[in-house]
Amino acid sequence: MIDAVRTGLEELADPVKALEMQAYMKSDMPFLGVQKPGRVTLLKSLPQLHDRDEWLGAIQVLWREATYREERYVALSLSGDRRFQSVDLLPWFDEMIVTGAWWDYVDEIASKRVGPLLRSSPDMVRPLMLRWSVDGDRWRRRTSVICQLGSKGATDADLLTACVDANVDDPDFFLRKGIGWALREFAKTEPGWVRSFVEARPGLSPLSRREALKHL
């Protein structure tokens, strides 16, 4: 699996695109220049892993030993295998959040890995999100805010409230943008709730407010 990923990415490399992608993402880690369509095709060609330990081990090697950012993109995609999702993966997703430390990794982990686990095992994941909402790491805090993207009617409004209120005064752009994004998405299901929430918080940043009310 690991050799197939690395060889496949190298075969698809585009040096010109690599520089463009690195500049856009403001990344210290270089790119090979393999855009998403190429990565999707590569993923479809990879051998299937049926052993959970082998699957997780391959992902961890690709992530931890990555030389190019696309290796981590592939590891992130592989981590979404629905056959193996369980709350015992949370420490691993946490490692990805903290070491990835940028929106292109964190947003997918938050909404498509942590979020589903929150919905399936709220008793275990909800307390963790509350702790992350006041954590010193801004990417854990962003995760706590946006992990319910796509939850629609299953959104835990009390948890969303707690995570937003814990970060409402933070000047960080990614937190303010994340707050607005989370509220905007929930407004598709509960527009009245979001409007009242925003009106009750005059201290909400202009960015968060604008994003939250964008479609209302």
TIRO-2110 file (N, C-alpha, C; in Angstrom, 1 decimal):
// TIRO-2110
0.8, -1.2, 0.0, N, 1, A
0.0, 0.0, 0.0, CA, 1, A
0.9, 1.3, 0.0, C, 1, A
1.8, 1.3, 0.9, N, 2, A
2.7, 2.5, 1.0, CA, 2, A
3.5, 2.8, -0.2, C, 2, A
4.1, 1.7, -0.7, N, 3, A
4.9, 1.8, -1.9, CA, 3, A
4.0, 2.2, -3.1, C, 3, A
2.8, 1.6, -3.2, N, 4, A
1.9, 1.9, -4.3, CA, 4, A
1.5, 3.4, -4.3, C, 4, A
1.3, 4.0, -3.1, N, 5, A
0.9, 5.4, -3.0, CA, 5, A
2.1, 6.3, -3.4, C, 5, A
3.2, 6.0, -2.9, N, 6, A
4.4, 6.8, -3.2, CA, 6, A
4.8, 6.8, -4.7, C, 6, A
4.8, 5.5, -5.3, N, 7, A
5.1, 5.4, -6.7, CA, 7, A
4.0, 6.0, -7.5, C, 7, A
2.8, 5.8, -7.2, N, 8, A
1.7, 6.4, -8.0, CA, 8, A
1.7, 7.9, -8.0, C, 8, A
2.0, 8.5, -6.8, N, 9, A
2.1, 10.0, -6.8, CA, 9, A
3.3, 10.5, -7.6, C, 9, A
4.4, 9.9, -7.5, N, 10, A
5.5, 10.3, -8.3, CA, 10, A
5.3, 10.2, -9.8, C, 10, A
4.5, 9.2, -10.2, N, 11, A
4.2, 9.1, -11.6, CA, 11, A
3.3, 10.2, -12.1, C, 11, A
2.5, 10.7, -11.2, N, 12, A
1.5, 11.8, -11.6, CA, 12, A
2.1, 13.2, -11.3, C, 12, A
3.3, 13.3, -10.8, N, 13, A
3.9, 14.6, -10.4, CA, 13, A
3.9, 15.6, -11.6, C, 13, A
3.7, 16.8, -11.2, N, 14, A
3.7, 17.9, -12.2, CA, 14, A
4.5, 19.1, -11.5, C, 14, A
5.7, 19.3, -11.8, N, 15, A
6.6, 20.3, -11.1, CA, 15, A
6.0, 21.7, -11.2, C, 15, A
5.3, 22.0, -12.3, N, 16, A
4.8, 23.4, -12.4, CA, 16, A
3.6, 23.5, -11.4, C, 16, A
2.7, 22.6, -11.4, N, 17, A
1.6, 22.6, -10.5, CA, 17, A
2.0, 22.5, -9.1, C, 17, A
3.1, 21.8, -8.8, N, 18, A
3.6, 21.7, -7.4, CA, 18, A
3.9, 23.0, -6.8, C, 18, A
4.6, 23.9, -7.6, N, 19, A
4.9, 25.2, -7.0, CA, 19, A
3.7, 26.1, -6.8, C, 19, A
2.7, 25.9, -7.8, N, 20, A
1.5, 26.7, -7.6, CA, 20, A
0.7, 26.2, -6.4, C, 20, A
0.6, 24.9, -6.2, N, 21, A
-0.1, 24.4, -5.1, CA, 21, A
0.5, 24.7, -3.7, C, 21, A
1.8, 24.7, -3.7, N, 22, A
2.5, 25.1, -2.5, CA, 22, A
2.3, 26.5, -2.1, C, 22, A
2.4, 27.4, -3.1, N, 23, A
2.2, 28.8, -2.9, CA, 23, A
0.7, 29.1, -2.4, C, 23, A
-0.2, 28.5, -3.0, N, 24, A
-1.7, 28.7, -2.7, CA, 24, A
-1.9, 28.2, -1.2, C, 24, A
-1.3, 27.1, -0.9, N, 25, A
-1.6, 26.5, 0.4, CA, 25, A
-0.7, 27.1, 1.5, C, 25, A
0.3, 27.9, 1.1, N, 26, A
1.3, 28.5, 2.0, CA, 26, A
1.9, 27.4, 2.9, C, 26, A
2.4, 26.4, 2.2, N, 27, A
2.9, 25.2, 2.8, CA, 27, A
4.4, 25.1, 2.9, C, 27, A
4.9, 24.8, 4.1, N, 28, A
6.3, 24.5, 4.2, CA, 28, A
6.7, 23.2, 3.5, C, 28, A
5.8, 22.2, 3.6, N, 29, A
6.0, 20.9, 3.0, CA, 29, A
5.8, 21.1, 1.5, C, 29, A
6.7, 20.6, 0.7, N, 30, A
6.5, 20.7, -0.7, CA, 30, A
5.4, 19.8, -1.3, C, 30, A
4.9, 20.1, -2.5, N, 31, A
3.9, 19.3, -3.2, CA, 31, A
4.6, 18.6, -4.4, C, 31, A
4.0, 17.6, -4.8, N, 32, A
4.4, 16.9, -6.1, CA, 32, A
3.7, 17.5, -7.3, C, 32, A
2.6, 18.1, -7.0, N, 33, A
1.8, 18.7, -8.1, CA, 33, A
0.7, 17.8, -8.6, C, 33, A
0.2, 16.9, -7.7, N, 34, A
-0.9, 15.9, -8.0, CA, 34, A
-2.2, 16.5, -7.5, C, 34, A
-3.1, 16.9, -8.4, N, 35, A
-4.3, 17.5, -8.0, CA, 35, A
-5.3, 16.5, -7.7, C, 35, A
-6.5, 16.9, -7.1, N, 36, A
-7.5, 16.0, -6.6, CA, 36, A
-7.9, 14.9, -7.6, C, 36, A
-8.2, 15.2, -8.8, N, 37, A
-8.7, 14.2, -9.7, CA, 37, A
-7.6, 13.0, -9.9, C, 37, A
-6.4, 13.4, -9.9, N, 38, A
-5.3, 12.4, -10.0, CA, 38, A
-5.2, 11.6, -8.8, C, 38, A
-5.4, 12.2, -7.6, N, 39, A
-5.4, 11.4, -6.4, CA, 39, A
-6.6, 10.5, -6.2, C, 39, A
-7.7, 10.9, -6.7, N, 40, A
-8.9, 10.1, -6.7, CA, 40, A
-8.7, 8.8, -7.5, C, 40, A
-8.1, 9.0, -8.7, N, 41, A
-7.9, 7.9, -9.6, CA, 41, A
-6.9, 6.9, -8.9, C, 41, A
-5.8, 7.5, -8.3, N, 42, A
-4.8, 6.7, -7.6, CA, 42, A
-5.5, 5.9, -6.5, C, 42, A
-6.3, 6.5, -5.7, N, 43, A
-7.0, 5.8, -4.6, CA, 43, A
-7.8, 4.6, -5.1, C, 43, A
-8.4, 4.8, -6.2, N, 44, A
-9.3, 3.7, -6.8, CA, 44, A
-8.4, 2.5, -7.2, C, 44, A
-7.1, 2.7, -7.5, N, 45, A
-6.2, 1.7, -8.0, CA, 45, A
-5.5, 1.0, -6.9, C, 45, A
-5.6, 1.5, -5.6, N, 46, A
-4.8, 0.9, -4.5, CA, 46, A
-5.4, -0.4, -4.1, C, 46, A
-4.5, -1.3, -3.6, N, 47, A
-5.0, -2.6, -3.1, CA, 47, A
-5.9, -2.4, -1.8, C, 47, A
-6.9, -3.2, -1.7, N, 48, A
-7.8, -3.1, -0.5, CA, 48, A
-7.1, -3.8, 0.7, C, 48, A
-7.2, -3.1, 1.8, N, 49, A
-6.7, -3.6, 3.1, CA, 49, A
-7.9, -4.1, 3.9, C, 49, A
-7.9, -5.3, 4.3, N, 50, A
-9.0, -5.8, 5.1, CA, 50, A
-8.7, -6.0, 6.6, C, 50, A
-7.5, -5.8, 6.9, N, 51, A
-7.1, -5.9, 8.3, CA, 51, A
-7.0, -4.5, 8.9, C, 51, A
-7.7, -4.3, 10.0, N, 52, A
-7.8, -2.9, 10.5, CA, 52, A
-6.4, -2.4, 11.0, C, 52, A
-5.7, -3.2, 11.7, N, 53, A
-4.3, -2.8, 12.1, CA, 53, A
-3.4, -2.4, 11.0, C, 53, A
-3.5, -3.2, 9.9, N, 54, A
-2.7, -3.0, 8.7, CA, 54, A
-3.1, -1.7, 8.1, C, 54, A
-4.4, -1.5, 8.0, N, 55, A
-5.0, -0.3, 7.4, CA, 55, A
-4.5, 1.0, 8.2, C, 55, A
-4.6, 1.0, 9.5, N, 56, A
-4.2, 2.1, 10.3, CA, 56, A
-2.7, 2.3, 10.3, C, 56, A
-2.0, 1.2, 10.3, N, 57, A
-0.5, 1.3, 10.2, CA, 57, A
0.0, 2.0, 8.9, C, 57, A
-0.7, 1.6, 7.8, N, 58, A
-0.3, 2.2, 6.6, CA, 58, A
-0.6, 3.7, 6.5, C, 58, A
-1.7, 4.1, 7.1, N, 59, A
-2.1, 5.5, 7.2, CA, 59, A
-1.1, 6.3, 8.0, C, 59, A
-0.8, 5.7, 9.1, N, 60, A
0.1, 6.4, 10.1, CA, 60, A
1.5, 6.6, 9.4, C, 60, A
2.0, 5.6, 8.7, N, 61, A
3.3, 5.7, 8.1, CA, 61, A
3.2, 6.8, 7.0, C, 61, A
2.2, 6.8, 6.2, N, 62, A
2.1, 7.8, 5.1, CA, 62, A
2.0, 9.2, 5.7, C, 62, A
1.3, 9.3, 6.8, N, 63, A
1.2, 10.7, 7.4, CA, 63, A
2.4, 11.1, 8.1, C, 63, A
3.0, 10.3, 8.9, N, 64, A
4.1, 10.6, 9.8, CA, 64, A
5.4, 10.8, 9.0, C, 64, A
5.6, 10.0, 7.9, N, 65, A
6.8, 10.0, 7.1, CA, 65, A
6.7, 10.8, 5.8, C, 65, A
5.6, 11.5, 5.7, N, 66, A
5.3, 12.2, 4.4, CA, 66, A
6.5, 13.2, 4.1, C, 66, A
6.9, 13.2, 2.8, N, 67, A
7.8, 14.1, 2.3, CA, 67, A
7.1, 15.2, 1.5, C, 67, A
6.0, 14.8, 0.9, N, 68, A
5.1, 15.7, 0.1, CA, 68, A
3.7, 15.7, 0.7, C, 68, A
3.1, 16.9, 0.5, N, 69, A
1.8, 17.1, 1.1, CA, 69, A
0.7, 16.1, 0.5, C, 69, A
0.9, 15.7, -0.7, N, 70, A
-0.1, 14.7, -1.3, CA, 70, A
-0.1, 13.4, -0.5, C, 70, A
1.0, 13.0, 0.1, N, 71, A
1.0, 11.8, 0.8, CA, 71, A
0.1, 11.9, 2.0, C, 71, A
0.0, 13.0, 2.6, N, 72, A
-0.9, 13.2, 3.7, CA, 72, A
-2.4, 13.3, 3.2, C, 72, A
-2.6, 13.9, 2.0, N, 73, A
-3.9, 13.9, 1.5, CA, 73, A
-4.4, 12.5, 1.2, C, 73, A
-3.6, 11.6, 0.7, N, 74, A
-4.0, 10.3, 0.5, CA, 74, A
-4.2, 9.6, 1.8, C, 74, A
-3.4, 9.8, 2.8, N, 75, A
-3.6, 9.2, 4.1, CA, 75, A
-4.9, 9.6, 4.7, C, 75, A
-5.2, 10.9, 4.5, N, 76, A
-6.5, 11.4, 5.1, CA, 76, A
-7.7, 10.8, 4.4, C, 76, A
-7.6, 10.6, 3.1, N, 77, A
-8.7, 10.0, 2.3, CA, 77, A
-8.8, 8.5, 2.8, C, 77, A
-7.7, 7.8, 2.9, N, 78, A
-7.8, 6.4, 3.4, CA, 78, A
-8.4, 6.3, 4.8, C, 78, A
-8.2, 7.3, 5.6, N, 79, A
-8.6, 7.2, 7.0, CA, 79, A
-10.2, 7.3, 7.1, C, 79, A
-10.8, 7.6, 6.0, N, 80, A
-12.3, 7.6, 6.0, CA, 80, A
-13.0, 6.3, 5.7, C, 80, A
-12.3, 5.2, 5.6, N, 81, A
-12.9, 3.9, 5.3, CA, 81, A
-13.9, 3.6, 6.4, C, 81, A
-15.2, 3.5, 5.9, N, 82, A
-16.3, 3.3, 6.9, CA, 82, A
-16.3, 2.0, 7.6, C, 82, A
-15.6, 1.0, 7.1, N, 83, A
-15.6, -0.3, 7.7, CA, 83, A
-14.8, -0.2, 9.1, C, 83, A
-14.0, 0.8, 9.3, N, 84, A
-13.1, 0.8, 10.4, CA, 84, A
-13.3, 1.9, 11.4, C, 84, A
-14.4, 2.7, 11.2, N, 85, A
-14.6, 3.9, 12.0, CA, 85, A
-15.1, 3.5, 13.4, C, 85, A
-14.4, 4.1, 14.4, N, 86, A
-14.8, 3.8, 15.8, CA, 86, A
-14.1, 4.9, 16.7, C, 86, A
-14.7, 5.1, 17.9, N, 87, A
-14.2, 6.2, 18.7, CA, 87, A
-12.7, 5.9, 19.2, C, 87, A
-12.2, 4.7, 19.0, N, 88, A
-10.8, 4.5, 19.4, CA, 88, A
-9.9, 5.1, 18.4, C, 88, A
-10.4, 5.7, 17.3, N, 89, A
-9.5, 6.4, 16.4, CA, 89, A
-9.3, 7.9, 16.8, C, 89, A
-10.1, 8.3, 17.8, N, 90, A
-10.0, 9.7, 18.1, CA, 90, A
-8.6, 10.2, 18.5, C, 90, A
-7.8, 9.4, 19.2, N, 91, A
-6.4, 9.9, 19.5, CA, 91, A
-5.6, 10.1, 18.2, C, 91, A
-5.9, 9.2, 17.2, N, 92, A
-5.2, 9.3, 15.9, CA, 92, A
-5.7, 10.5, 15.1, C, 92, A
-7.0, 10.8, 15.1, N, 93, A
-7.5, 12.0, 14.4, CA, 93, A
-6.9, 13.2, 15.1, C, 93, A
-6.8, 13.2, 16.4, N, 94, A
-6.2, 14.3, 17.2, CA, 94, A
-4.8, 14.5, 16.7, C, 94, A
-4.0, 13.5, 16.6, N, 95, A
-2.7, 13.7, 16.1, CA, 95, A
-2.6, 14.3, 14.7, C, 95, A
-3.5, 13.9, 13.9, N, 96, A
-3.6, 14.5, 12.5, CA, 96, A
-3.9, 16.0, 12.6, C, 96, A
-4.9, 16.3, 13.5, N, 97, A
-5.3, 17.7, 13.6, CA, 97, A
-4.1, 18.6, 14.1, C, 97, A
-3.4, 18.1, 15.2, N, 98, A
-2.4, 18.9, 15.8, CA, 98, A
-1.1, 19.0, 14.9, C, 98, A
-0.7, 17.9, 14.3, N, 99, A
0.5, 17.9, 13.4, CA, 99, A
0.2, 18.4, 12.0, C, 99, A
-1.1, 18.3, 11.6, N, 100, A
-1.4, 18.9, 10.3, CA, 100, A
-1.5, 20.4, 10.3, C, 100, A
-2.2, 20.8, 11.4, N, 101, A
-2.3, 22.2, 11.7, CA, 101, A
-2.5, 23.2, 10.6, C, 101, A
-3.4, 22.8, 9.7, N, 102, A
-3.8, 23.7, 8.6, CA, 102, A
-5.2, 23.3, 8.1, C, 102, A
-5.9, 24.3, 7.6, N, 103, A
-7.3, 24.1, 7.3, CA, 103, A
-7.6, 22.9, 6.3, C, 103, A
-6.7, 22.7, 5.3, N, 104, A
-7.0, 21.7, 4.3, CA, 104, A
-7.0, 20.3, 4.9, C, 104, A
-6.3, 20.1, 6.0, N, 105, A
-6.4, 18.8, 6.7, CA, 105, A
-7.6, 18.8, 7.8, C, 105, A
-7.5, 19.9, 8.6, N, 106, A
-8.4, 19.9, 9.8, CA, 106, A
-9.9, 19.9, 9.4, C, 106, A
-10.2, 20.6, 8.4, N, 107, A
-11.7, 20.7, 8.1, CA, 107, A
-12.3, 19.4, 7.7, C, 107, A
-11.6, 18.6, 7.0, N, 108, A
-12.1, 17.3, 6.6, CA, 108, A
-12.1, 16.4, 7.8, C, 108, A
-11.1, 16.4, 8.6, N, 109, A
-11.0, 15.6, 9.8, CA, 109, A
-12.2, 15.9, 10.8, C, 109, A
-12.4, 17.2, 10.9, N, 110, A
-13.4, 17.7, 11.8, CA, 110, A
-14.8, 17.3, 11.4, C, 110, A
-15.1, 17.5, 10.1, N, 111, A
-16.5, 17.3, 9.6, CA, 111, A
-16.8, 15.9, 9.2, C, 111, A
-15.8, 15.2, 8.7, N, 112, A
-16.0, 13.9, 8.1, CA, 112, A
-15.5, 12.7, 8.9, C, 112, A
-14.7, 13.0, 9.9, N, 113, A
-14.2, 12.0, 10.8, CA, 113, A
-14.8, 12.1, 12.2, C, 113, A
-14.5, 13.3, 12.8, N, 114, A
-14.9, 13.5, 14.2, CA, 114, A
-16.4, 13.7, 14.3, C, 114, A
-17.0, 14.4, 13.3, N, 115, A
-18.5, 14.6, 13.3, CA, 115, A
-19.3, 13.4, 13.3, C, 115, A
-19.0, 12.4, 12.4, N, 116, A
-19.8, 11.2, 12.4, CA, 116, A
-19.6, 10.4, 13.7, C, 116, A
-18.4, 10.5, 14.3, N, 117, A
-18.2, 9.8, 15.6, CA, 117, A
-19.0, 10.4, 16.7, C, 117, A
-19.1, 11.8, 16.6, N, 118, A
-19.9, 12.5, 17.6, CA, 118, A
-21.4, 12.1, 17.5, C, 118, A
-21.9, 11.9, 16.3, N, 119, A
-23.3, 11.6, 16.1, CA, 119, A
-23.6, 10.1, 16.6, C, 119, A
-22.6, 9.3, 16.4, N, 120, A
-22.8, 7.8, 16.7, CA, 120, A
-22.5, 7.5, 18.2, C, 120, A
-21.6, 8.3, 18.8, N, 121, A
-21.2, 8.0, 20.2, CA, 121, A
-21.1, 9.3, 20.9, C, 121, A
-22.2, 10.1, 21.1, N, 122, A
-22.1, 11.4, 21.7, CA, 122, A
-21.7, 11.3, 23.2, C, 122, A
-22.0, 10.3, 23.9, N, 123, A
-21.6, 10.2, 25.3, CA, 123, A
-20.1, 10.2, 25.4, C, 123, A
-19.3, 9.7, 24.4, N, 124, A
-17.9, 9.7, 24.5, CA, 124, A
-17.2, 10.9, 23.8, C, 124, A
-17.8, 11.3, 22.7, N, 125, A
-17.2, 12.4, 21.9, CA, 125, A
-17.5, 13.8, 22.4, C, 125, A
-18.8, 14.0, 22.9, N, 126, A
-19.2, 15.3, 23.3, CA, 126, A
-18.3, 15.9, 24.4, C, 126, A
-18.0, 15.2, 25.4, N, 127, A
-17.1, 15.7, 26.5, CA, 127, A
-15.7, 16.1, 25.9, C, 127, A
-15.2, 15.4, 24.9, N, 128, A
-14.0, 15.7, 24.3, CA, 128, A
-14.1, 17.0, 23.5, C, 128, A
-15.2, 17.2, 22.8, N, 129, A
-15.3, 18.5, 22.1, CA, 129, A
-15.4, 19.7, 23.0, C, 129, A
-16.0, 19.5, 24.2, N, 130, A
-16.1, 20.6, 25.1, CA, 130, A
-14.7, 20.9, 25.7, C, 130, A
-13.9, 19.9, 25.8, N, 131, A
-12.5, 20.1, 26.3, CA, 131, A
-11.7, 20.8, 25.2, C, 131, A
-11.9, 20.3, 23.9, N, 132, A
-11.1, 20.9, 22.8, CA, 132, A
-11.6, 22.4, 22.6, C, 132, A
-12.8, 22.7, 22.9, N, 133, A
-13.3, 24.1, 22.7, CA, 133, A
-12.5, 25.1, 23.5, C, 133, A
-11.8, 24.7, 24.6, N, 134, A
-11.0, 25.6, 25.4, CA, 134, A
-9.5, 25.2, 25.4, C, 134, A
-9.1, 24.4, 24.5, N, 135, A
-7.8, 23.9, 24.4, CA, 135, A
-6.8, 25.0, 23.9, C, 135, A
-5.6, 24.9, 24.2, N, 136, A
-4.6, 25.9, 23.8, CA, 136, A
-4.3, 25.8, 22.3, C, 136, A
-4.7, 24.7, 21.6, N, 137, A
-4.4, 24.5, 20.2, CA, 137, A
-5.6, 25.1, 19.4, C, 137, A
-5.3, 26.0, 18.5, N, 138, A
-6.5, 26.6, 17.8, CA, 138, A
-7.1, 25.6, 16.9, C, 138, A
-6.4, 24.6, 16.4, N, 139, A
-7.0, 23.7, 15.5, CA, 139, A
-8.0, 22.7, 16.2, C, 139, A
-7.7, 22.4, 17.4, N, 140, A
-8.6, 21.6, 18.2, CA, 140, A
-9.9, 22.4, 18.5, C, 140, A
-9.7, 23.7, 18.7, N, 141, A
-10.8, 24.6, 19.0, CA, 141, A
-11.7, 24.7, 17.7, C, 141, A
-11.0, 24.9, 16.6, N, 142, A
-11.8, 25.0, 15.3, CA, 142, A
-12.5, 23.7, 15.1, C, 142, A
-11.9, 22.6, 15.4, N, 143, A
-12.6, 21.3, 15.2, CA, 143, A
-13.8, 21.2, 16.1, C, 143, A
-13.8, 21.6, 17.3, N, 144, A
-14.9, 21.6, 18.2, CA, 144, A
-16.1, 22.4, 17.6, C, 144, A
-15.7, 23.5, 16.9, N, 145, A
-16.8, 24.4, 16.4, CA, 145, A
-17.4, 23.9, 15.1, C, 145, A
-16.6, 23.3, 14.2, N, 146, A
-17.1, 22.9, 12.9, CA, 146, A
-17.4, 21.4, 12.8, C, 146, A
-17.2, 20.6, 13.9, N, 147, A
-17.4, 19.2, 13.7, CA, 147, A
-18.8, 18.8, 13.4, C, 147, A
-19.8, 19.7, 13.6, N, 148, A
-21.2, 19.3, 13.3, CA, 148, A
-21.6, 19.8, 11.9, C, 148, A
-20.7, 20.3, 11.1, N, 149, A
-21.1, 20.6, 9.7, CA, 149, A
-21.8, 19.4, 9.1, C, 149, A
-22.9, 19.6, 8.5, N, 150, A
-23.6, 18.5, 7.9, CA, 150, A
-24.5, 17.7, 8.8, C, 150, A
-24.5, 18.1, 10.1, N, 151, A
-25.4, 17.3, 11.0, CA, 151, A
-26.9, 17.6, 10.8, C, 151, A
-27.2, 18.8, 10.3, N, 152, A
-28.5, 19.2, 10.0, CA, 152, A
-29.4, 19.1, 11.3, C, 152, A
-30.5, 18.3, 11.2, N, 153, A
-31.4, 18.2, 12.3, CA, 153, A
-30.8, 17.4, 13.5, C, 153, A
-29.7, 16.7, 13.3, N, 154, A
-29.0, 16.0, 14.4, CA, 154, A
-28.0, 16.8, 15.1, C, 154, A
-27.9, 18.1, 14.8, N, 155, A
-27.0, 19.0, 15.4, CA, 155, A
-27.3, 19.2, 16.9, C, 155, A
-26.3, 19.0, 17.7, N, 156, A
-26.5, 19.3, 19.2, CA, 156, A
-26.3, 20.8, 19.4, C, 156, A
-27.4, 21.5, 19.5, N, 157, A
-27.3, 23.0, 19.5, CA, 157, A
-26.7, 23.4, 20.8, C, 157, A
-26.8, 22.7, 21.9, N, 158, A
-26.2, 23.1, 23.1, CA, 158, A
-24.7, 23.0, 23.0, C, 158, A
-24.2, 21.9, 22.4, N, 159, A
-22.8, 21.8, 22.2, CA, 159, A
-22.2, 22.9, 21.2, C, 159, A
-22.9, 23.1, 20.2, N, 160, A
-22.5, 24.2, 19.3, CA, 160, A
-22.4, 25.5, 20.0, C, 160, A
-23.4, 25.8, 20.8, N, 161, A
-23.4, 27.0, 21.6, CA, 161, A
-22.2, 27.1, 22.5, C, 161, A
-21.9, 26.0, 23.2, N, 162, A
-20.8, 26.0, 24.2, CA, 162, A
-19.5, 26.2, 23.4, C, 162, A
-19.3, 25.6, 22.3, N, 163, A
-18.1, 25.7, 21.6, CA, 163, A
-17.9, 27.0, 20.9, C, 163, A
-18.9, 27.6, 20.4, N, 164, A
-18.9, 29.0, 19.9, CA, 164, A
-18.6, 30.0, 21.0, C, 164, A
-19.4, 29.9, 22.0, N, 165, A
-19.2, 30.9, 23.1, CA, 165, A
-17.8, 30.8, 23.7, C, 165, A
-17.2, 29.7, 23.7, N, 166, A
-15.8, 29.5, 24.3, CA, 166, A
-14.8, 30.2, 23.4, C, 166, A
-15.2, 30.5, 22.2, N, 167, A
-14.2, 31.1, 21.2, CA, 167, A
-14.6, 32.4, 20.6, C, 167, A
-15.7, 32.9, 21.1, N, 168, A
-16.3, 34.1, 20.4, CA, 168, A
-15.4, 35.3, 20.5, C, 168, A
-14.6, 35.4, 21.5, N, 169, A
-13.7, 36.6, 21.7, CA, 169, A
-12.3, 36.4, 21.1, C, 169, A
-12.0, 35.2, 20.5, N, 170, A
-10.7, 34.9, 20.0, CA, 170, A
-10.5, 35.7, 18.7, C, 170, A
-9.4, 36.4, 18.5, N, 171, A
-9.2, 37.1, 17.3, CA, 171, A
-8.7, 36.3, 16.1, C, 171, A
-8.4, 35.0, 16.3, N, 172, A
-7.9, 34.2, 15.2, CA, 172, A
-8.8, 34.1, 14.1, C, 172, A
-8.3, 34.3, 12.8, N, 173, A
-9.2, 34.3, 11.6, CA, 173, A
-9.8, 33.0, 11.4, C, 173, A
-9.1, 31.9, 11.6, N, 174, A
-9.7, 30.6, 11.3, CA, 174, A
-10.8, 30.2, 12.3, C, 174, A
-10.7, 30.7, 13.5, N, 175, A
-11.8, 30.4, 14.5, CA, 175, A
-13.0, 31.3, 14.1, C, 175, A
-12.8, 32.5, 13.8, N, 176, A
-13.9, 33.4, 13.5, CA, 176, A
-14.6, 32.9, 12.2, C, 176, A
-13.8, 32.5, 11.2, N, 177, A
-14.4, 32.0, 10.0, CA, 177, A
-15.1, 30.7, 10.3, C, 177, A
-14.5, 29.8, 11.1, N, 178, A
-15.2, 28.6, 11.5, CA, 178, A
-16.5, 28.7, 12.2, C, 178, A
-16.5, 29.7, 13.1, N, 179, A
-17.8, 30.0, 13.8, CA, 179, A
-18.9, 30.4, 12.8, C, 179, A
-18.5, 31.3, 11.9, N, 180, A
-19.5, 31.7, 10.9, CA, 180, A
-20.0, 30.6, 10.0, C, 180, A
-19.0, 29.8, 9.7, N, 181, A
-19.3, 28.6, 8.8, CA, 181, A
-20.3, 27.7, 9.5, C, 181, A
-20.0, 27.3, 10.8, N, 182, A
-20.8, 26.4, 11.5, CA, 182, A
-22.2, 26.9, 11.6, C, 182, A
-22.4, 28.2, 12.0, N, 183, A
-23.7, 28.8, 12.1, CA, 183, A
-24.4, 28.9, 10.8, C, 183, A
-23.7, 29.2, 9.7, N, 184, A
-24.3, 29.3, 8.4, CA, 184, A
-24.9, 28.0, 8.0, C, 184, A
-24.2, 26.9, 8.2, N, 185, A
-24.7, 25.6, 7.9, CA, 185, A
-25.9, 25.2, 8.7, C, 185, A
-25.8, 25.5, 10.0, N, 186, A
-27.0, 25.2, 10.8, CA, 186, A
-28.2, 26.0, 10.5, C, 186, A
-28.0, 27.2, 9.9, N, 187, A
-29.1, 28.1, 9.5, CA, 187, A
-29.9, 27.5, 8.4, C, 187, A
-29.3, 26.5, 7.7, N, 188, A
-30.1, 25.9, 6.6, CA, 188, A
-31.2, 25.0, 7.2, C, 188, A
-31.0, 24.6, 8.5, N, 189, A
-31.9, 23.7, 9.1, CA, 189, A
-32.8, 24.5, 10.1, C, 189, A
-32.1, 25.4, 10.9, N, 190, A
-32.8, 26.2, 11.9, CA, 190, A
-32.4, 27.7, 11.8, C, 190, A
-33.0, 28.3, 10.7, N, 191, A
-32.7, 29.7, 10.5, CA, 191, A
-33.1, 30.6, 11.7, C, 191, A
-34.2, 30.4, 12.3, N, 192, A
-34.6, 31.2, 13.4, CA, 192, A
-33.7, 31.1, 14.6, C, 192, A
-33.3, 29.9, 14.9, N, 193, A
-32.3, 29.7, 16.0, CA, 193, A
-31.0, 30.5, 15.7, C, 193, A
-30.5, 30.4, 14.5, N, 194, A
-29.2, 31.1, 14.2, CA, 194, A
-29.4, 32.6, 14.3, C, 194, A
-30.5, 33.1, 13.8, N, 195, A
-30.7, 34.5, 13.8, CA, 195, A
-30.8, 35.0, 15.3, C, 195, A
-31.5, 34.3, 16.1, N, 196, A
-31.6, 34.7, 17.5, CA, 196, A
-30.3, 34.5, 18.2, C, 196, A
-29.5, 33.5, 17.9, N, 197, A
-28.2, 33.3, 18.5, CA, 197, A
-27.3, 34.5, 18.1, C, 197, A
-27.3, 34.9, 16.9, N, 198, A
-26.4, 36.0, 16.5, CA, 198, A
-26.8, 37.3, 17.1, C, 198, A
-28.1, 37.5, 17.2, N, 199, A
-28.7, 38.8, 17.7, CA, 199, A
-28.3, 38.9, 19.2, C, 199, A
-28.3, 37.7, 19.9, N, 200, A
-28.0, 37.7, 21.3, CA, 200, A
-26.5, 37.9, 21.7, C, 200, A
-25.7, 38.0, 20.6, N, 201, A
-24.2, 38.1, 20.9, CA, 201, A
-23.6, 39.2, 20.1, C, 201, A
-23.8, 40.4, 20.7, N, 202, A
-23.2, 41.6, 20.0, CA, 202, A
-21.7, 41.6, 19.9, C, 202, A
-21.0, 40.7, 20.7, N, 203, A
-19.6, 40.6, 20.6, CA, 203, A
-19.1, 39.7, 19.5, C, 203, A
-20.0, 39.1, 18.8, N, 204, A
-19.6, 38.2, 17.7, CA, 204, A
-18.8, 39.0, 16.7, C, 204, A
-17.7, 38.5, 16.2, N, 205, A
-16.9, 39.3, 15.2, CA, 205, A
-17.7, 39.6, 13.9, C, 205, A
-17.4, 40.7, 13.3, N, 206, A
-18.1, 41.0, 12.0, CA, 206, A
-18.0, 39.8, 11.0, C, 206, A
-16.8, 39.2, 10.9, N, 207, A
-16.6, 38.1, 10.0, CA, 207, A
-17.6, 36.9, 10.4, C, 207, A
-17.6, 36.5, 11.6, N, 208, A
-18.5, 35.5, 12.0, CA, 208, A
-20.0, 35.8, 11.8, C, 208, A
-20.3, 37.0, 12.1, N, 209, A
-21.7, 37.5, 11.9, CA, 209, A
-22.1, 37.5, 10.4, C, 209, A
-21.2, 38.0, 9.6, N, 210, A
-21.5, 38.0, 8.2, CA, 210, A
-21.7, 36.6, 7.6, C, 210, A
-20.8, 35.7, 8.0, N, 211, A
-20.9, 34.4, 7.5, CA, 211, A
-22.1, 33.7, 8.0, C, 211, A
-22.4, 33.9, 9.2, N, 212, A
-23.6, 33.2, 9.8, CA, 212, A
-24.9, 33.6, 9.1, C, 212, A
-25.0, 34.9, 8.8, N, 213, A
-26.3, 35.4, 8.2, CA, 213, A
-26.3, 35.5, 6.7, C, 213, A
-25.3, 34.9, 6.1, N, 214, A
-25.0, 35.1, 4.7, CA, 214, A
-26.3, 34.7, 3.8, C, 214, A
-27.0, 33.7, 4.2, N, 215, A
-28.1, 33.2, 3.4, CA, 215, A
-29.5, 33.5, 4.1, C, 215, A
-29.5, 34.3, 5.1, N, 216, A
-30.7, 34.6, 5.8, CA, 216, A
-31.3, 35.9, 5.4, C, 216, A
END
